[in-house]
């Protein structure tokens, strides 16, 4: 697994070079849907990630936000689950809340996660049995479980839509951050205490971050309390998700469901 970790880190740094070439520069933007932009940086980063990772592991499956999906991946034991630029809206706005996210799943379970913020140079890494690291330093998840002492990360778009207004009174801080992968990485490395989303996410959004959470001693589930698995035919994870230490996740699930 260590060799695959090294491969993912090499690939992610190459993709970072591409993304920084476009950041705060001029590039073409297309819309895949309402509020869902894609840029040249997304596409080129996806291409280099696939070239590097699949060249070395041709027997693995591939699932990426920016690659046309092939259901042949469902037959693979090991599958790369990739978001070449998670937080494209923030990238376009010049807000450094975006990351490259590379996860690896084995039989539906996340076993490797590498997340990199090209602007802040934060490299979040984990693989099964090796713990979670930020720039090579071991990290453990926050053990705070009282809401009034907790900093919770949530979505900028969900905050703008006022979806969190009724929850803010319970927490010490509710902090909107762009990329969900980045939020998961921050929680896994104790930069914040927990993260929650009230809207669905795709597998590529959270796979790498899920491994980081697991390896730091935390827990990630849907807002209904269901386990999250990967390499499914339907990649959308609904209705929302919660991640943090086990106690705070269970408490948050009850709060959301009561509301």
N, C-alpha and C positions, 0 to 999 in steps of 0.2 A: 504493500500500500504506500510505503514511503516513496517509491519510485513514481507512482501515479501522482502523489502530492507534488513532487518536484516538477513533473510534467505540467500539471495544472498551473503551478506558479509561473513557470516559464511562459506558458501560453497566455496567461493573464497579463503579464508584463508587456508582451508583444501587442496585445489588443489595446493596452493602455497607451502605447505610443501612438496608435492610430487615433484614439479618442482625443488625446491632447492636441493632436494636429488640427482637429476641427474645433476644439473648445474655444469659445469667444472669437470665432472666426466666421467665415461665410460658408454656407452649405445648403443643400436642398433639403426641404422638409415636406413630407407627405403625411396625410392623415389616414390611418387604418380604420378609424372610427371616431366618434365624438370624443374629444379630449384624449386621443390616443395617437400622438405623433410618432413618426419614425424618420430618422435622418440617415445621411450617408455614413455617419460615424457608426450607427447601429449595424448597418449592413456590412461595412468593411470589417468591423470588429468581429462580427459573427463569422465571416469568411475565414479570417486568420485563426480564430479559435478552432473552428472545425478542421481546417487543414492540419494544424499541429496535433490536436488531440486524436483525431481519427487516423492520421498517418501512423501514429505509434500504437494505436489500439483498434485496428480495423474490425476486430471481432465484437466490439462494443456497439450498443445502440446509441442513437443521437436524438435528443429532443431540445429544441431551441425556439425561443420566441420568433426569431427572424429566419428560420428555415422551414420550408414547406414540410409538414409532418408526414412521416411514413409509418404506417402501422406495423411495419416489419420489426420495429423496435420492441414491440410487445413480446416478441420471442426471445429477446436478449436477457440474460441474467444480469449483466452489468450495462448501465446506460448513463451517458453523460446528460445532465439536465442543466441547460445554460441560458442565462440572460446576458447578452453581450453588453447591454447598457440599461440597467434597471434605474429608472428615474429620468427618462428621456425629457419629460416636461421640465424638470429642474435643469438638465443639461442645456436645453434651449434657452431657458431664462438666465443662465449664467450662475445658478445657485449650486454650490458644490455638494449637493445631497444625492449624488448618483454614483453607482458602482458597477463593476463587472462581477458577475456571479457565476461560478462554475461549481456544480455539484455532481457527485457520482452516486448512483443508487445501485444496490445489489438486492435482487429479489424484492424490489419495492421499498427498501429501507435506505435512508441516506447514510452513506459511509465515508464521504469525503466532502468537504466544503472549503472553497477558496473564494474570498471576496476582497476586492481591491478598489479603493477610492483613488483614482489617478491624481486628483488635485491635492488631497491631504496626505497622500502616500501611506495611508493606513492599510496594512495587509492583514486580514483576518483569516486564520487557517485552522482547520481541524480535520482529523480523520479518526476512524473508529479505534478506540483504545489509546489514543495519543493526546487527548485533551484538546483544549482550545487555546490559541495563541494570537496575540496582537503584536505584529512586528517581532515575532520570535519570543515574546514574553508570555508565560503561562497566565491564564485568567480563569476565574471562577465566577459564576453567576451571583448576582446580589441575593442575599437571603432575607431582605426586608419583606414583611408580609402585611404590614398595616398601611392601608391606603393613604392615610393622612401623612405618611412619611415617605411616600413613593413618588418617584418621577416616572411617568408613563409616556412612552412615545406613541404617537398616532399619525395618521395620514394628513398631509396638508390639504388634499382635496376634500377629505371627510370633514376636516375642521372648517374649511370654507363653506361647506354645505350645512354647517351647524349641527352635524350628527352627534357631536360630543358635548354639546352645551349642557345637557342634563346630567352629564357624568363629572364635569369639572369640579364640582363642589366636594367630591369624595377624595380628591387627590392633592398631594402637596404641589405637584406640577404636572401639567399635561402639555407635552412639547410636540408640535407638528414638525415632522421630518419627511422628506420626499420619498426616497426609495424604501420599500419594505425590506429588501435584502440588507440594506444599510442599517435599518432599525434593528433587525434581528441580530446583526453582527455587533451593534453597539450594546444591546442587552446581554448578549453572550459574553462580552468582555467587561461587563460591569460599568459601562459608561452611562447606563440608565438601568432602572429596575425591572421594567416590563414593557411589553408592546402588545397592542391589540388593534384589530381591524374589524370594522363592521360590514365590510364589503368583501365579495369573493376575490380570491387571488388564484393565479395559475401556478402550476407546479414549478415552472422555471423562476418564478418570483421568489420562492421561499425554500427551495430544496437545499442549497448550500447553507443558508442561514439555519435551517432545521438541524443540520449536522453540527454546526457551531453551538447551538443551544443545547443539544444532547450532550456533547462532549464537555460542556462547561458545567454540567450538573443540573440543567434545566429541563423544561417540558414545553412542548408545543402541541396544541390540539385545536380543533375547530371550536367555534363559540358555542357549539352544541355538545361539546365534550367528546367528540369523536376523534379517533386516531387518524393521522394524515399519512397516506402512502403515496408512492410515486410510480411513474411509468404506467399510468392508467390510460385507457382509451379516451376517456373524458378527462382532460387535464385541469378542469376548473374545480377549485376547492371552495365549498360553500358551507355556511353563509358568511362566515368571517373566521378569524383566528385569534388566539391568545398565546403568548409565550412569556416565560419567566420561570421563577422557581415554582415547585409543585404547589405549594400552599397558595401563593398569590394567583396562580392560574385558576385553581379551583374556586377561589373566592371571586375572581373576576367573572368566571362563567356564570356563577349564581347571580351576580349583580346585573349582568347583561340580560339574562333570562327573566329575572324579576321585572326589569324595566320593560 
